Amino acid sequence: MALVAVVLAVVAAGGCAADQKRIEKEERLSAARLDGKFRHDDPLVKMLSPAEREALARQGMLAPIPEGEELAEGEDAFAEEEKTTMDAAGDVMMSVLSVTVTLGMIAAPYLLF
């Protein structure tokens, strides 16, 4: 019963922290941005090689860089984003579940008879 209370507390705390991240994603994917062009800071574009980015720009699928902003040369395409509270709670829960399943597998033969 105490484990259920801990799980509920972790999920509730993570849910509150995830609201800000959800709002940022909604702003990034708003209807005003549905012009069919990729921005330079989109995660998909960051994973592309420079030649592939140039091909997108030549085909008119890449939005122009806004004035005053420059692309950072040599930026890491696979840079890890900061973990949210929800991600940390998920990692903890996966650890707890993996230990629980392992202990259950160890104890199962003794509980059959």
N, CA, C and O atoms as a GROMACS GRO file, in nm:
protein
  452
    1MET      N    1   0.082  -0.119   0.000
    1MET     CA    2   0.000   0.000   0.000
    1MET      C    3   0.087   0.126   0.000
    1MET      O    4   0.055   0.226  -0.064
    2ALA      N    5   0.198   0.119   0.073
    2ALA     CA    6   0.288   0.234   0.079
    2ALA      C    7   0.353   0.258  -0.057
    2ALA      O    8   0.378   0.372  -0.095
    3LEU      N    9   0.380   0.149  -0.131
    3LEU     CA   10   0.440   0.163  -0.264
    3LEU      C   11   0.345   0.237  -0.358
    3LEU      O   12   0.388   0.318  -0.440
    4VAL      N   13   0.217   0.207  -0.347
    4VAL     CA   14   0.117   0.274  -0.431
    4VAL      C   15   0.114   0.424  -0.398
    4VAL      O   16   0.103   0.506  -0.489
    5ALA      N   17   0.122   0.458  -0.271
    5ALA     CA   18   0.122   0.599  -0.231
    5ALA      C   19   0.245   0.671  -0.284
    5ALA      O   20   0.236   0.786  -0.329
    6VAL      N   21   0.360   0.604  -0.279
    6VAL     CA   22   0.484   0.665  -0.331
    6VAL      C   23   0.473   0.686  -0.481
    6VAL      O   24   0.512   0.791  -0.533
    7VAL      N   25   0.421   0.585  -0.552
    7VAL     CA   26   0.407   0.595  -0.697
    7VAL      C   27   0.314   0.712  -0.732
    7VAL      O   28   0.345   0.790  -0.822
    8LEU      N   29   0.202   0.724  -0.663
    8LEU     CA   30   0.109   0.833  -0.690
    8LEU      C   31   0.171   0.969  -0.661
    8LEU      O   32   0.148   1.065  -0.735
    9ALA      N   33   0.250   0.979  -0.556
    9ALA     CA   34   0.316   1.106  -0.522
    9ALA      C   35   0.417   1.145  -0.629
    9ALA      O   36   0.426   1.261  -0.666
   10VAL      N   37   0.494   1.047  -0.678
   10VAL     CA   38   0.595   1.075  -0.781
   10VAL      C   39   0.528   1.117  -0.911
   10VAL      O   40   0.572   1.212  -0.976
   11VAL      N   41   0.422   1.048  -0.948
   11VAL     CA   42   0.352   1.082  -1.073
   11VAL      C   43   0.287   1.220  -1.063
   11VAL      O   44   0.290   1.296  -1.160
   12ALA      N   45   0.229   1.252  -0.949
   12ALA     CA   46   0.165   1.383  -0.931
   12ALA      C   47   0.268   1.495  -0.937
   12ALA      O   48   0.244   1.599  -0.998
   13ALA      N   49   0.382   1.475  -0.875
   13ALA     CA   50   0.487   1.578  -0.876
   13ALA      C   51   0.542   1.596  -1.017
   13ALA      O   52   0.569   1.708  -1.060
   14GLY      N   53   0.558   1.487  -1.088
   14GLY     CA   54   0.608   1.495  -1.225
   14GLY      C   55   0.509   1.560  -1.319
   14GLY      O   56   0.548   1.631  -1.412
   15GLY      N   57   0.381   1.538  -1.296
   15GLY     CA   58   0.278   1.596  -1.381
   15GLY      C   59   0.274   1.748  -1.372
   15GLY      O   60   0.252   1.816  -1.472
   16CYS      N   61   0.297   1.800  -1.252
   16CYS     CA   62   0.297   1.946  -1.235
   16CYS      C   63   0.415   2.009  -1.309
   16CYS      O   64   0.401   2.116  -1.369
   17ALA      N   65   0.529   1.943  -1.305
   17ALA     CA   66   0.648   1.998  -1.372
   17ALA      C   67   0.639   1.985  -1.523
   17ALA      O   68   0.702   2.061  -1.596
   18ALA      N   69   0.561   1.890  -1.571
   18ALA     CA   70   0.551   1.867  -1.715
   18ALA      C   71   0.462   1.969  -1.784
   18ALA      O   72   0.466   1.980  -1.907
   19ASP      N   73   0.382   2.045  -1.710
   19ASP     CA   74   0.292   2.142  -1.772
   19ASP      C   75   0.368   2.249  -1.849
   19ASP      O   76   0.328   2.285  -1.959
   20GLN      N   77   0.476   2.300  -1.795
   20GLN     CA   78   0.554   2.403  -1.862
   20GLN      C   79   0.612   2.350  -1.992
   20GLN      O   80   0.610   2.420  -2.094
   21LYS      N   81   0.664   2.228  -1.991
   21LYS     CA   82   0.720   2.167  -2.111
   21LYS      C   83   0.611   2.149  -2.217
   21LYS      O   84   0.636   2.170  -2.335
   22ARG      N   85   0.491   2.111  -2.174
   22ARG     CA   86   0.379   2.092  -2.267
   22ARG      C   87   0.340   2.225  -2.331
   22ARG      O   88   0.311   2.229  -2.451
   23ILE      N   89   0.340   2.331  -2.254
   23ILE     CA   90   0.305   2.463  -2.307
   23ILE      C   91   0.406   2.507  -2.411
   23ILE      O   92   0.369   2.563  -2.515
   24GLU      N   93   0.535   2.482  -2.385
   24GLU     CA   94   0.639   2.519  -2.481
   24GLU      C   95   0.623   2.440  -2.610
   24GLU      O   96   0.642   2.495  -2.719
   25LYS      N   97   0.590   2.312  -2.601
   25LYS     CA   98   0.570   2.231  -2.722
   25LYS      C   99   0.450   2.279  -2.800
   25LYS      O  100   0.454   2.283  -2.923
   26GLU      N  101   0.342   2.316  -2.731
   26GLU     CA  102   0.224   2.365  -2.801
   26GLU      C  103   0.253   2.495  -2.875
   26GLU      O  104   0.202   2.517  -2.984
   27GLU      N  105   0.335   2.581  -2.816
   27GLU     CA  106   0.371   2.705  -2.883
   27GLU      C  107   0.455   2.677  -3.007
   27GLU      O  108   0.441   2.743  -3.110
   28ARG      N  109   0.544   2.578  -2.995
   28ARG     CA  110   0.630   2.544  -3.107
   28ARG      C  111   0.551   2.481  -3.221
   28ARG      O  112   0.589   2.494  -3.337
   29LEU      N  113   0.441   2.412  -3.189
   29LEU     CA  114   0.360   2.344  -3.289
   29LEU      C  115   0.226   2.414  -3.310
   29LEU      O  116   0.126   2.348  -3.338
   30SER      N  117   0.223   2.544  -3.298
   30SER     CA  118   0.097   2.617  -3.310
   30SER      C  119   0.053   2.624  -3.456
   30SER      O  120   0.131   2.597  -3.547
   31ALA      N  121  -0.072   2.661  -3.476
   31ALA     CA  122  -0.127   2.670  -3.612
   31ALA      C  123  -0.058   2.780  -3.692
   31ALA      O  124  -0.053   2.772  -3.815
   32ALA      N  125  -0.006   2.881  -3.626
   32ALA     CA  126   0.062   2.989  -3.696
   32ALA      C  127   0.191   2.941  -3.762
   32ALA      O  128   0.241   3.004  -3.855
   33ARG      N  129   0.244   2.830  -3.714
   33ARG     CA  130   0.370   2.780  -3.767
   33ARG      C  131   0.350   2.672  -3.872
   33ARG      O  132   0.449   2.617  -3.922
   34LEU      N  133   0.230   2.641  -3.908
   34LEU     CA  134   0.204   2.535  -4.004
   34LEU      C  135   0.212   2.587  -4.147
   34LEU      O  136   0.116   2.574  -4.224
   35ASP      N  137   0.325   2.645  -4.183
   35ASP     CA  138   0.344   2.696  -4.318
   35ASP      C  139   0.415   2.595  -4.408
   35ASP      O  140   0.440   2.624  -4.525
   36GLY      N  141   0.448   2.478  -4.355
   36GLY     CA  142   0.512   2.375  -4.435
   36GLY      C  143   0.662   2.387  -4.444
   36GLY      O  144   0.726   2.312  -4.518
   37LYS      N  145   0.721   2.479  -4.371
   37LYS     CA  146   0.866   2.497  -4.375
   37LYS      C  147   0.927   2.465  -4.240
   37LYS      O  148   0.868   2.492  -4.135
   38PHE      N  149   1.045   2.406  -4.244
   38PHE     CA  150   1.118   2.372  -4.122
   38PHE      C  151   1.200   2.492  -4.077
   38PHE      O  152   1.251   2.568  -4.159
   39ARG      N  153   1.211   2.509  -3.945
   39ARG     CA  154   1.297   2.614  -3.891
   39ARG      C  155   1.435   2.554  -3.865
   39ARG      O  156   1.451   2.433  -3.855
   40HIS      N  157   1.535   2.641  -3.854
   40HIS     CA  158   1.672   2.595  -3.833
   40HIS      C  159   1.692   2.533  -3.695
   40HIS      O  160   1.785   2.455  -3.677
   41ASP      N  161   1.606   2.566  -3.599
   41ASP     CA  162   1.623   2.511  -3.465
   41ASP      C  163   1.533   2.390  -3.439
   41ASP      O  164   1.526   2.342  -3.326
   42ASP      N  165   1.464   2.340  -3.542
   42ASP     CA  166   1.383   2.219  -3.526
   42ASP      C  167   1.474   2.098  -3.501
   42ASP      O  168   1.582   2.089  -3.561
   43PRO      N  169   1.433   2.007  -3.415
   43PRO     CA  170   1.516   1.890  -3.387
   43PRO      C  171   1.546   1.805  -3.510
   43PRO      O  172   1.655   1.750  -3.523
   44LEU      N  173   1.450   1.796  -3.600
   44LEU     CA  174   1.471   1.718  -3.722
   44LEU      C  175   1.581   1.779  -3.808
   44LEU      O  176   1.665   1.707  -3.862
   45VAL      N  177   1.581   1.909  -3.820
   45VAL     CA  178   1.682   1.978  -3.901
   45VAL      C  179   1.819   1.967  -3.835
   45VAL      O  180   1.920   1.958  -3.905
   46LYS      N  181   1.823   1.970  -3.702
   46LYS     CA  182   1.952   1.959  -3.632
   46LYS      C  183   2.020   1.825  -3.656
   46LYS      O  184   2.142   1.815  -3.650
   47MET      N  185   1.940   1.722  -3.684
   47MET     CA  186   1.998   1.589  -3.708
   47MET      C  187   2.052   1.573  -3.850
   47MET      O  188   2.124   1.476  -3.876
   48LEU      N  189   2.020   1.664  -3.940
   48LEU     CA  190   2.064   1.653  -4.077
   48LEU      C  191   2.208   1.700  -4.094
   48LEU      O  192   2.257   1.783  -4.018
   49SER      N  193   2.272   1.647  -4.196
   49SER     CA  194   2.408   1.693  -4.229
   49SER      C  195   2.399   1.828  -4.298
   49SER      O  196   2.291   1.867  -4.344
   50PRO      N  197   2.511   1.901  -4.307
   50PRO     CA  198   2.507   2.031  -4.375
   50PRO      C  199   2.459   2.022  -4.520
   50PRO      O  200   2.389   2.110  -4.569
   51ALA      N  201   2.497   1.915  -4.589
   51ALA     CA  202   2.453   1.899  -4.729
   51ALA      C  203   2.302   1.880  -4.737
   51ALA      O  204   2.237   1.931  -4.827
   52GLU      N  205   2.247   1.805  -4.641
   52GLU     CA  206   2.103   1.783  -4.640
   52GLU      C  207   2.028   1.911  -4.604
   52GLU      O  208   1.919   1.936  -4.655
   53ARG      N  209   2.087   1.991  -4.516
   53ARG     CA  210   2.025   2.120  -4.484
   53ARG      C  211   2.024   2.212  -4.606
   53ARG      O  212   1.925   2.281  -4.631
   54GLU      N  213   2.133   2.212  -4.681
   54GLU     CA  214   2.139   2.293  -4.802
   54GLU      C  215   2.035   2.247  -4.903
   54GLU      O  216   1.973   2.330  -4.970
   55ALA      N  217   2.015   2.115  -4.913
   55ALA     CA  218   1.914   2.062  -5.005
   55ALA      C  219   1.774   2.108  -4.963
   55ALA      O  220   1.693   2.143  -5.049
   56LEU      N  221   1.746   2.108  -4.833
   56LEU     CA  222   1.617   2.158  -4.786
   56LEU      C  223   1.599   2.305  -4.822
   56LEU      O  224   1.491   2.347  -4.865
   57ALA      N  225   1.705   2.383  -4.804
   57ALA     CA  226   1.697   2.526  -4.835
   57ALA      C  227   1.676   2.548  -4.984
   57ALA      O  228   1.598   2.635  -5.024
   58ARG      N  229   1.745   2.472  -5.068
   58ARG     CA  230   1.730   2.486  -5.213
   58ARG      C  231   1.588   2.452  -5.259
   58ARG      O  232   1.538   2.513  -5.353
   59GLN      N  233   1.524   2.357  -5.194
   59GLN     CA  234   1.389   2.316  -5.232
   59GLN      C  235   1.281   2.407  -5.170
   59GLN      O  236   1.162   2.388  -5.195
   60GLY      N  237   1.323   2.504  -5.090
   60GLY     CA  238   1.227   2.596  -5.030
   60GLY      C  239   1.153   2.538  -4.911
   60GLY      O  240   1.047   2.588  -4.873
   61MET      N  241   1.208   2.433  -4.852
   61MET     CA  242   1.144   2.368  -4.737
   61MET      C  243   1.200   2.417  -4.604
   61MET      O  244   1.154   2.374  -4.498
   62LEU      N  245   1.299   2.506  -4.608
   62LEU     CA  246   1.362   2.556  -4.487
   62LEU      C  247   1.332   2.705  -4.474
   62LEU      O  248   1.358   2.782  -4.565
   63ALA      N  249   1.276   2.743  -4.361
   63ALA     CA  250   1.242   2.884  -4.338
   63ALA      C  251   1.370   2.966  -4.328
   63ALA      O  252   1.472   2.916  -4.280
   64PRO      N  253   1.366   3.091  -4.373
   64PRO     CA  254   1.486   3.175  -4.362
   64PRO      C  255   1.518   3.205  -4.216
   64PRO      O  256   1.429   3.205  -4.130
   65ILE      N  257   1.645   3.231  -4.190
   65ILE     CA  258   1.687   3.263  -4.054
   65ILE      C  259   1.639   3.405  -4.022
   65ILE      O  260   1.664   3.497  -4.100
   66PRO      N  261   1.571   3.424  -3.908
   66PRO     CA  262   1.527   3.559  -3.871
   66PRO      C  263   1.646   3.652  -3.852
   66PRO      O  264   1.755   3.609  -3.813
   67GLU      N  265   1.624   3.780  -3.882
   67GLU     CA  266   1.734   3.877  -3.868
   67GLU      C  267   1.780   3.885  -3.724
   67GLU      O  268   1.699   3.880  -3.631
   68GLY      N  269   1.908   3.897  -3.706
   68GLY     CA  270   1.964   3.908  -3.571
   68GLY      C  271   2.002   3.773  -3.512
   68GLY      O  272   2.066   3.767  -3.407
   69GLU      N  273   1.965   3.666  -3.578
   69GLU     CA  274   2.000   3.532  -3.530
   69GLU      C  275   2.100   3.469  -3.627
   69GLU      O  276   2.091   3.488  -3.749
   70GLU      N  277   2.192   3.396  -3.572
   70GLU     CA  278   2.288   3.324  -3.655
   70GLU      C  279   2.289   3.179  -3.613
   70GLU      O  280   2.262   3.147  -3.497
   71LEU      N  281   2.320   3.092  -3.708
   71LEU     CA  282   2.333   2.951  -3.675
   71LEU      C  283   2.466   2.929  -3.605
   71LEU      O  284   2.569   2.982  -3.648
   72ALA      N  285   2.465   2.853  -3.501
   72ALA     CA  286   2.588   2.819  -3.431
   72ALA      C  287   2.661   2.713  -3.511
   72ALA      O  288   2.607   2.605  -3.537
   73GLU      N  289   2.782   2.743  -3.551
   73GLU     CA  290   2.861   2.647  -3.628
   73GLU      C  291   2.907   2.535  -3.538
   73GLU      O  292   2.949   2.559  -3.425
   74GLY      N  293   2.899   2.414  -3.587
   74GLY     CA  294   2.948   2.298  -3.514
   74GLY      C  295   2.861   2.260  -3.396
   74GLY      O  296   2.908   2.193  -3.304
   75GLU      N  297   2.736   2.301  -3.396
   75GLU     CA  298   2.651   2.265  -3.284
   75GLU      C  299   2.624   2.115  -3.288
   75GLU      O  300   2.610   2.056  -3.395
   76ASP      N  301   2.616   2.056  -3.173
   76ASP     CA  302   2.597   1.913  -3.162
   76ASP      C  303   2.452   1.878  -3.191
   76ASP      O  304   2.361   1.925  -3.123
   77ALA      N  305   2.430   1.796  -3.294
   77ALA     CA  306   2.294   1.761  -3.335
   77ALA      C  307   2.226   1.671  -3.234
   77ALA      O  308   2.104   1.674  -3.220
   78PHE      N  309   2.304   1.592  -3.163
   78PHE     CA  310   2.246   1.498  -3.069
   78PHE      C  311   2.270   1.541  -2.925
   78PHE      O  312   2.284   1.457  -2.836
   79ALA      N  313   2.275   1.670  -2.901
   79ALA     CA  314   2.294   1.720  -2.764
   79ALA      C  315   2.175   1.678  -2.679
   79ALA      O  316   2.060   1.688  -2.720
   80GLU      N  317   2.206   1.631  -2.562
   80GLU     CA  318   2.100   1.584  -2.472
   80GLU      C  319   2.025   1.702  -2.415
   80GLU      O  320   2.084   1.798  -2.366
   81GLU      N  321   1.894   1.692  -2.423
   81GLU     CA  322   1.812   1.795  -2.360
   81GLU      C  323   1.809   1.770  -2.210
   81GLU      O  324   1.829   1.658  -2.164
   82GLU      N  325   1.784   1.875  -2.136
   82GLU     CA  326   1.777   1.858  -1.992
   82GLU      C  327   1.658   1.771  -1.954
   82GLU      O  328   1.551   1.780  -2.014
   83LYS      N  329   1.680   1.687  -1.854
   83LYS     CA  330   1.574   1.596  -1.812
   83LYS      C  331   1.472   1.670  -1.727
   83LYS      O  332   1.507   1.750  -1.640
   84THR      N  333   1.347   1.642  -1.755
   84THR     CA  334   1.241   1.702  -1.676
   84THR      C  335   1.216   1.614  -1.554
   84THR      O  336   1.270   1.504  -1.543
   85THR      N  337   1.135   1.663  -1.464
   85THR     CA  338   1.099   1.587  -1.345
   85THR      C  339   1.025   1.460  -1.384
   85THR      O  340   1.041   1.355  -1.321
   86MET      N  341   0.944   1.468  -1.489
   86MET     CA  342   0.868   1.352  -1.534
   86MET      C  343   0.964   1.245  -1.589
   86MET      O  344   0.943   1.126  -1.565
   87ASP      N  345   1.068   1.287  -1.661
   87ASP     CA  346   1.167   1.192  -1.711
   87ASP      C  347   1.239   1.124  -1.595
   87ASP      O  348   1.261   1.002  -1.598
   88ALA      N  349   1.276   1.201  -1.494
   88ALA     CA  350   1.344   1.144  -1.378
   88ALA      C  351   1.253   1.047  -1.304
   88ALA      O  352   1.297   0.941  -1.260
   89ALA      N  353   1.125   1.083  -1.290
   89ALA     CA  354   1.030   0.993  -1.223
   89ALA      C  355   1.013   0.864  -1.303
   89ALA      O  356   1.002   0.757  -1.245
   90GLY      N  357   1.011   0.875  -1.434
   90GLY     CA  358   1.001   0.757  -1.519
   90GLY      C  359   1.122   0.667  -1.505
   90GLY      O  360   1.108   0.545  -1.501
   91ASP      N  361   1.242   0.727  -1.496
   91ASP     CA  362   1.363   0.648  -1.476
   91ASP      C  363   1.360   0.574  -1.343
   91ASP      O  364   1.398   0.457  -1.335
   92VAL      N  365   1.315   0.642  -1.239
   92VAL     CA  366   1.306   0.578  -1.106
   92VAL      C  367   1.206   0.463  -1.110
   92VAL      O  368   1.233   0.356  -1.057
   93MET      N  369   1.091   0.486  -1.172
   93MET     CA  370   0.988   0.381  -1.178
   93MET      C  371   1.037   0.260  -1.257
   93MET      O  372   1.008   0.147  -1.220
   94MET      N  373   1.110   0.283  -1.365
   94MET     CA  374   1.163   0.170  -1.444
   94MET      C  375   1.264   0.092  -1.361
   94MET      O  376   1.268  -0.031  -1.370
   95SER      N  377   1.345   0.159  -1.282
   95SER     CA  378   1.439   0.091  -1.195
   95SER      C  379   1.367   0.005  -1.092
   95SER      O  380   1.404  -0.110  -1.068
   96VAL      N  381   1.265   0.064  -1.030
   96VAL     CA  382   1.188  -0.010  -0.928
   96VAL      C  383   1.119  -0.130  -0.992
   96VAL      O  384   1.120  -0.239  -0.934
   97LEU      N  385   1.060  -0.112  -1.109
   97LEU     CA  386   0.991  -0.223  -1.175
   97LEU      C  387   1.088  -0.333  -1.216
   97LEU      O  388   1.054  -0.451  -1.205
   98SER      N  389   1.206  -0.297  -1.265
   98SER     CA  390   1.300  -0.400  -1.306
   98SER      C  391   1.348  -0.483  -1.186
   98SER      O  392   1.364  -0.604  -1.197
   99VAL      N  393   1.370  -0.419  -1.073
   99VAL     CA  394   1.409  -0.492  -0.952
   99VAL      C  395   1.294  -0.580  -0.904
   99VAL      O  396   1.315  -0.694  -0.864
  100THR      N  397   1.171  -0.527  -0.908
  100THR     CA  398   1.055  -0.604  -0.864
  100THR      C  399   1.032  -0.727  -0.951
  100THR      O  400   1.004  -0.835  -0.899
  101VAL      N  401   1.044  -0.712  -1.081
  101VAL     CA  402   1.027  -0.826  -1.172
  101VAL      C  403   1.135  -0.930  -1.148
  101VAL      O  404   1.107  -1.050  -1.147
  102THR      N  405   1.258  -0.886  -1.129
  102THR     CA  406   1.367  -0.980  -1.103
  102THR      C  407   1.343  -1.058  -0.974
  102THR      O  408   1.360  -1.180  -0.971
  103LEU      N  409   1.305  -0.989  -0.868
  103LEU     CA  410   1.277  -1.058  -0.741
  103LEU      C  411   1.157  -1.152  -0.754
  103LEU      O  412   1.155  -1.259  -0.694
  104GLY      N  413   1.058  -1.111  -0.831
  104GLY     CA  414   0.944  -1.198  -0.854
  104GLY      C  415   0.982  -1.324  -0.930
  104GLY      O  416   0.930  -1.432  -0.900
  105MET      N  417   1.071  -1.312  -1.026
  105MET     CA  418   1.117  -1.429  -1.101
  105MET      C  419   1.198  -1.522  -1.011
  105MET      O  420   1.192  -1.644  -1.028
  106ILE      N  421   1.271  -1.467  -0.918
  106ILE     CA  422   1.349  -1.550  -0.826
  106ILE      C  423   1.257  -1.623  -0.730
  106ILE      O  424   1.280  -1.740  -0.699
  107ALA      N  425   1.153  -1.556  -0.682
  107ALA     CA  426   1.066  -1.615  -0.582
  107ALA      C  427   0.957  -1.706  -0.642
  107ALA      O  428   0.899  -1.787  -0.569
  108ALA      N  429   0.927  -1.695  -0.769
  108ALA     CA  430   0.818  -1.769  -0.831
  108ALA      C  431   0.829  -1.921  -0.815
  108ALA      O  432   0.729  -1.983  -0.781
  109PRO      N  433   0.943  -1.984  -0.838
  109PRO     CA  434   0.949  -2.130  -0.823
  109PRO      C  435   0.916  -2.177  -0.683
  109PRO      O  436   0.860  -2.286  -0.666
  110TYR      N  437   0.948  -2.099  -0.583
  110TYR     CA  438   0.922  -2.140  -0.445
  110TYR      C  439   0.774  -2.123  -0.408
  110TYR      O  440   0.727  -2.186  -0.313
  111LEU      N  441   0.702  -2.041  -0.480
  111LEU     CA  442   0.562  -2.017  -0.450
  111LEU      C  443   0.469  -2.112  -0.525
  111LEU      O  444   0.349  -2.115  -0.499
  112LEU      N  445   0.524  -2.189  -0.618
  112LEU     CA  446   0.440  -2.282  -0.696
  112LEU      C  447   0.398  -2.404  -0.614
  112LEU      O  448   0.291  -2.460  -0.638
  113PHE      N  449   0.478  -2.445  -0.519
  113PHE     CA  450   0.447  -2.567  -0.444
  113PHE      C  451   0.418  -2.538  -0.301
  113PHE      O  452   0.390  -2.629  -0.223
   0.00000   0.00000   0.00000
